[in-house]
Amino acid sequence: MTAKTRQYLNTDRVLQQLLPALTVSFVAISLGAAFGVLSGRGALAGILSAGIIALITAAFGGTRIQCSGPTAPMTAVTVLLVTAVGSGLLRDHPDTDPDRFINLVLLLTGLTLIVVSLFRLGRFIRLIPKLVISGFMNGIAVLIWVGEIGSLFGLGGKTPYLGNILTNLSITCLTLGLIFMLPVLLRQISARLNSFFPATLIAIVIVTLLSVFLDLDVQRVSLGGSIESLMDLQNMVISQLPTQWSFALILLAAPFVIQLTMLAYLDTLLTSLVVDRKVEVMHGHKDITKPNQELCAQGIANATVSLFGGIPGAQATIRSVLILNEGATMRLAGVLVGVFVLIEMLIFQDLISLIPQAVFSGVLLKVGYDVFDWVPLRQYCYQVLGQSRTQPRLVSHFGMALIIGTTLVTVLINLSVAVIAFTIVFYAIRRFLNLEDLRESLD
């Protein structure tokens, strides 16, 4: 093969990364805005975080082909953090700026992830039982559902969206229905059309256009700022940079740092296992993640978003799988996702403020559905209904109790307690009762 031919093939491979990156960037910008709104930090913060995290982790991470960004579990804990700060967490520190304290938590989370990677703790991901992981993912889904229902109806101490409740509910239901139905309709037209135009993005555009055309009096998305120049970005960093580092504040931040670090660890490394298996199936060769390098990159990314008031993130399963399905074969594809998100943010930031707030409730209800682990529940129902012959691996009563227990503790207390407590319970039950499905749950 001549040098000219090799150069042509390399150029061709580079160009092949553009379409997967562009496709996934639409999903990333939609979810970034949704998670930014959910967190209370604003759509702009979510979109900017989606671009920065994707760019840094794809460039330096241990998973070669991936897409990271704000995720539902990380955002759910951020909501708890923002709510706690707004409810008087800093009452003994009246001189502390709430936004800078939240950024301090995110910065410490990033630094903790880097420390975890330096101590090479990535290998311990395989010790977390699948049943416990299933339970805490279900807990995160429930937290998202409860939060969005509270925002729609003004429950749980939340202020309802401005405008008529019935109108907002209709917008949410229409958005949710479109996200479920559009993939089916687009697949009937063209599989390529379905992948290039994500249902989430199309649903947001359609419902927003309808709301503008009908001139609906509803609450619209607040960007939480705008970026028109490098000076705007510089001012954003200056206004958000954590400046107070007292021992008392670090102790106050510690519980949230532990939860976010644990979530980033689990979210990232579990997704990397999925990506590694998918690469092997699709391309016939092993592409094994370097877990500690990946954690270090996630730490750098989360520390970076803290500097401008962003939201935390991790490797995202749906986006990482999508970029592979779209034909990405190089690390460059993930980097380009970040670049495209940042470009799209600059181009479309004025239009984002037209989106009804209730649209993102529909998006997030679907995110909760995707996060919820339905497989064990479905298998357990098969067993209870006596249809187990078609299901090779079923969840026992003990297994389902572990899942439900982890879910409830995640919702009612916090993730860290749920994961630690029920991991201990899991190993105790497995040791003394020797249950088959518990032995298999680490495979």
C-alpha positions in Angstrom: 0.0 0.0 0.0 1.4 3.3 -1.0 1.8 6.3 1.3 -0.8 8.2 -0.8 -3.3 5.3 -0.4 -2.7 5.1 3.4 -3.3 8.9 3.6 -6.5 8.6 1.7 -7.8 5.8 3.9 -6.9 7.7 7.0 -8.7 10.8 5.7 -11.7 8.7 4.8 -11.7 7.2 8.4 -11.6 10.7 9.9 -14.5 11.9 7.7 -16.5 8.8 8.8 -16.5 10.1 12.4 -18.3 13.3 11.5 -21.8 11.8 11.0 -21.9 9.7 14.3 -20.5 12.7 16.2 -23.1 15.1 14.7 -26.0 12.6 15.4 -25.0 12.0 19.1 -24.4 15.8 19.6 -28.1 16.4 19.0 -28.9 13.9 21.8 -26.2 15.3 24.1 -27.4 18.9 23.7 -31.1 17.9 24.4 -30.2 15.9 27.5 -27.7 18.5 28.6 -30.4 21.1 28.6 -32.9 18.8 30.3 -30.5 17.8 33.1 -29.4 21.5 33.5 -33.1 22.4 34.0 -33.7 19.5 36.4 -30.6 20.4 38.5 -31.8 24.0 38.9 -28.5 25.4 37.4 -30.1 26.3 34.1 -30.1 24.8 30.5 -27.0 26.7 29.5 -25.0 25.1 32.3 -26.2 21.7 31.3 -25.4 22.2 27.6 -22.0 23.6 28.3 -21.2 20.7 30.7 -22.4 18.2 28.0 -19.8 19.7 25.5 -16.9 20.1 27.9 -17.3 16.6 29.6 -17.6 14.8 26.2 -14.6 16.6 24.8 -12.2 16.0 27.8 -13.2 12.4 28.5 -13.1 11.3 24.8 -9.7 12.9 24.4 -8.0 11.5 27.5 -10.3 8.7 28.8 -9.5 5.0 29.1 -12.5 4.0 26.9 -11.4 4.6 23.3 -14.9 5.1 21.8 -17.4 6.8 24.1 -19.5 9.7 24.9 -19.7 11.2 28.4 -21.8 14.0 29.8 -24.4 14.8 32.4 -26.4 11.7 33.4 -29.6 11.1 35.3 -28.0 9.6 38.4 -25.4 12.4 38.7 -28.1 15.0 38.2 -30.4 13.5 40.7 -27.8 13.9 43.4 -27.1 17.4 42.2 -30.8 18.2 42.7 -30.5 17.0 46.3 -27.4 19.2 46.7 -29.0 22.3 45.2 -32.2 21.7 47.3 -30.1 21.3 50.5 -28.3 24.5 49.9 -31.5 26.3 49.2 -33.1 24.8 52.4 -30.5 26.2 54.8 -27.5 23.9 54.6 -25.2 27.0 54.8 -27.1 28.7 57.6 -23.9 28.6 59.8 -21.9 30.0 56.9 -23.8 33.2 55.9 -20.8 34.6 54.0 -20.6 31.6 51.7 -22.0 32.0 48.2 -24.4 29.1 47.5 -23.3 28.7 43.9 -19.6 28.7 44.8 -20.3 26.1 47.5 -22.0 23.8 44.9 -19.0 24.3 42.6 -16.7 23.4 45.5 -18.6 20.1 45.8 -18.1 19.4 42.1 -14.5 20.4 42.2 -13.8 18.1 45.2 -15.7 15.3 43.3 -13.4 15.7 40.4 -10.3 15.7 42.6 -11.6 12.6 44.5 -12.0 10.7 41.2 -8.5 11.6 40.3 -7.2 10.3 43.7 -9.3 7.1 43.2 -7.6 6.6 39.8 -4.1 7.2 41.2 -4.8 4.5 43.8 -5.9 2.2 41.0 -9.3 1.4 42.5 -11.0 1.0 39.2 -10.8 -2.8 39.3 -13.2 -3.0 42.3 -16.2 -2.2 40.0 -16.8 -5.9 39.6 -17.5 -6.3 43.3 -20.7 -4.3 43.2 -23.6 -6.9 42.7 -25.9 -6.5 39.8 -28.9 -6.7 42.1 -27.7 -3.7 44.1 -26.9 -1.8 40.9 -30.4 -2.6 39.6 -31.9 -1.3 42.9 -30.1 2.0 43.0 -30.8 2.7 39.3 -34.5 2.1 40.0 -34.1 4.5 43.0 -32.7 7.2 40.7 -35.6 6.7 38.3 -38.1 7.0 41.1 -36.4 10.2 42.3 -36.7 11.7 38.8 -40.3 10.7 38.4 -41.3 12.1 41.8 -39.3 15.4 41.1 -41.0 16.0 37.8 -44.5 15.2 39.1 -43.9 17.5 42.0 -42.9 20.3 39.6 -46.0 19.8 37.4 -48.5 19.7 40.3 -46.7 21.7 43.0 -46.3 18.7 45.3 -43.6 18.0 47.9 -43.0 21.7 48.6 -42.1 22.4 44.9 -43.4 25.5 43.1 -45.5 24.4 40.1 -44.7 25.7 36.6 -46.2 29.0 35.7 -49.4 28.8 33.7 -52.3 26.4 33.7 -51.6 23.0 35.2 -53.7 21.2 32.6 -51.7 23.0 29.8 -48.4 22.0 31.3 -49.5 18.5 31.8 -50.7 18.3 28.2 -47.3 19.5 27.0 -45.5 16.9 29.1 -47.7 14.1 27.9 -47.4 15.1 24.3 -43.6 15.3 24.6 -43.5 11.9 26.3 -45.8 10.3 23.7 -43.8 11.7 20.8 -40.5 10.4 22.3 -42.0 6.9 22.5 -43.8 6.9 19.1 -41.4 8.8 16.8 -38.7 6.0 16.7 -41.4 3.5 15.5 -42.7 5.9 12.9 -39.2 6.9 11.6 -38.0 3.3 11.4 -40.9 2.5 9.1 -39.7 5.3 6.8 -35.9 4.7 7.1 -33.6 3.2 9.8 -31.0 5.8 8.9 -33.6 8.6 9.3 -34.4 7.3 12.8 -30.8 7.3 13.9 -29.9 10.7 12.4 -32.9 12.5 13.9 -33.2 11.6 17.5 -36.8 11.3 18.8 -36.0 13.5 21.8 -34.8 16.4 19.7 -37.7 16.1 17.3 -40.2 16.0 20.1 -38.7 19.1 21.7 -38.8 21.0 18.4 -42.4 20.0 17.5 -43.9 20.8 20.9 -42.0 24.1 21.2 -43.2 25.2 17.7 -46.8 24.3 18.7 -46.5 26.3 21.9 -45.2 29.3 20.0 -47.8 29.0 17.3 -50.6 28.7 19.8 -49.1 31.4 21.9 -49.5 29.3 25.1 -49.0 31.2 28.4 -46.6 28.7 30.0 -43.3 28.9 31.8 -40.3 28.8 29.4 -36.8 27.5 29.9 -34.3 29.9 31.6 -30.9 29.5 30.1 -29.3 30.9 33.3 -27.1 33.2 31.3 -25.7 33.6 27.8 -22.3 33.4 26.1 -21.7 35.9 23.3 -17.9 36.2 23.6 -14.8 35.0 25.4 -15.3 37.8 27.8 -18.7 36.4 28.8 -17.1 33.0 29.5 -14.3 34.7 31.5 -16.9 36.6 33.6 -18.8 33.3 34.1 -15.7 31.6 35.5 -14.8 34.6 37.7 -18.3 34.6 39.2 -18.5 30.9 39.8 -14.9 29.9 40.8 -14.8 28.3 44.3 -12.9 30.6 46.5 -13.6 29.4 50.1 -11.8 26.3 51.3 -12.4 26.1 55.0 -12.3 22.8 56.8 -15.9 23.3 57.9 -17.1 23.8 54.4 -15.2 20.7 53.2 -16.9 18.6 55.9 -20.2 20.0 54.9 -19.5 19.1 51.3 -18.2 15.6 52.0 -21.5 13.6 52.0 -22.4 14.9 48.5 -18.8 14.4 47.3 -18.9 10.8 48.3 -22.3 10.2 46.6 -21.2 11.9 43.4 -17.9 10.1 43.3 -19.5 6.7 43.9 -22.1 7.4 41.2 -19.5 8.6 38.7 -17.4 5.5 39.4 -20.3 3.1 39.0 -21.9 4.9 36.0 -18.7 5.3 34.1 -17.1 1.8 34.6 -20.4 -0.1 34.2 -20.9 1.7 30.9 -17.3 1.0 29.9 -18.0 -2.7 30.3 -21.0 -2.4 28.1 -19.0 -0.5 25.4 -16.1 -3.1 25.5 -18.5 -5.9 24.9 -20.3 -4.1 22.1 -17.0 -3.3 20.4 -16.0 -6.9 20.5 -19.3 -8.0 19.0 -19.4 -5.3 16.3 -15.7 -5.4 15.2 -14.4 -8.8 16.3 -11.6 -7.4 18.5 -11.2 -6.6 22.2 -11.1 -2.9 23.1 -10.5 -3.1 26.9 -11.1 0.0 28.9 -8.3 1.2 31.1 -10.5 1.9 34.2 -8.1 4.1 36.1 -7.3 6.3 33.1 -11.0 6.6 32.5 -11.7 7.7 36.1 -8.9 10.2 35.9 -10.4 11.8 32.8 -13.8 11.9 34.4 -12.2 13.6 37.4 -10.6 16.3 35.2 -13.9 16.8 33.4 -16.0 17.2 36.5 -13.4 19.5 38.1 -13.5 21.6 34.9 -17.3 22.1 34.8 -17.1 23.3 38.5 -15.2 26.3 37.3 -18.1 27.8 35.4 -21.1 26.6 37.4 -21.8 23.5 35.4 -23.3 20.1 36.4 -21.4 16.8 36.9 -21.4 13.9 34.6 -20.0 10.4 33.8 -19.8 8.1 30.9 -23.3 7.9 29.5 -24.6 4.4 28.4 -27.2 5.6 25.9 -24.8 8.1 24.1 -21.8 5.7 24.2 -23.9 2.9 22.6 -25.5 5.2 20.1 -22.1 6.6 18.8 -21.0 3.0 18.3 -24.2 2.1 16.5 -23.7 5.1 14.2 -20.4 3.8 13.0 -17.8 5.6 15.2 -14.4 3.8 15.0 -12.0 6.4 16.4 -11.5 8.4 19.6 -12.0 11.5 17.5 -15.7 10.8 17.2 -16.3 11.5 20.9 -14.1 14.6 20.8 -16.2 15.9 17.9 -19.4 15.3 19.9 -18.1 17.8 22.4 -17.0 20.3 19.7 -20.4 20.1 18.0 -22.4 20.6 21.2 -20.4 23.7 22.0 -21.0 25.1 18.4 -24.7 24.2 18.6 -25.0 25.9 21.9 -23.6 29.2 20.5 -25.8 29.0 17.5 -29.1 28.0 19.1 -28.9 29.5 22.6 -31.5 32.2 21.8 -34.0 29.6 20.6 -33.6 27.4 23.7 -35.4 30.1 25.8 -38.6 29.4 23.7 -38.9 25.8 25.0 -41.7 25.3 27.5 -40.4 24.1 30.9 -42.9 21.2 30.8 -41.3 19.8 27.7 -38.3 18.8 29.7 -40.6 17.1 32.2 -41.6 14.8 29.4 -38.0 14.3 28.4 -37.0 13.5 32.0 -39.9 11.1 32.6 -38.6 9.1 29.6 -35.1 9.3 31.0 -36.4 7.8 34.2 -38.1 5.0 32.2 -34.7 4.3 30.4 -32.8 4.3 33.7 -35.2 1.9 35.5 -34.0 -1.7 35.3 -37.1 -3.5 34.0 -35.5 -6.9 33.3 -35.3 -8.3 36.8 -38.9 -7.1 37.5 -40.1 -8.8 34.3 -38.2 -12.0 35.1 -39.7 -12.0 38.6 -43.2 -11.6 37.3 -42.6 -14.5 34.9 -41.7 -16.6 37.8 -44.6 -15.6 39.9 -47.0 -16.2 37.0 -45.5 -19.6 36.4 -44.0 -18.7 33.0 -40.4 -19.4 34.0 -39.6 -22.0 31.3 -38.9 -19.3 28.8 -36.6 -17.4 31.1 -33.2 -19.1 31.8 -32.2 -16.8 34.7 -34.9 -15.7 37.2 -34.7 -13.4 40.2 -35.5 -15.2 43.5 -37.6 -13.7 46.3 -34.3 -12.7 48.1 -33.0 -11.1 44.9 -36.1 -9.1 44.4 -36.0 -8.1 48.1 -32.5 -6.8 47.6 -33.5 -4.8 44.6 -36.6 -3.3 46.3 -34.6 -2.6 49.5 -31.8 -0.8 47.6 -34.4 1.2 45.7 -36.3 2.3 48.8 -33.1 3.3 50.7 -31.8 5.2 47.7 -35.1 7.2 47.5 -35.6 7.7 51.3 -32.0 8.1 52.5 -29.2 8.3 49.9 -27.3 6.3 47.4 -24.2 5.7 49.4 -26.0 4.1 52.3 -28.1 2.0 49.9 -25.1 0.6 47.9 -22.9 -0.1 50.9 -25.6 -1.6 53.1 -27.1 -3.9 50.5 -23.7 -4.9 49.1 -22.9 -6.2 52.6 -26.4 -7.9 52.8 -25.8 -9.4 49.4 -22.5 -11.1 50.4 -23.9 -12.3 53.7 -27.0 -13.9 52.0 -24.8 -15.4 49.3 -22.4 -16.9 51.8 -24.9 -18.4 54.2 -27.8 -19.3 51.8 -25.8 -20.1 48.6 -28.6 -18.9 46.3 -28.1 -19.5 42.6 -29.2 -16.1 41.3 -27.0 -14.4 43.8 -24.0 -16.4 42.7 -24.6 -15.3 39.1 -25.3 -11.7 39.8 -21.6 -10.7 39.6 -21.1 -12.3 36.1 
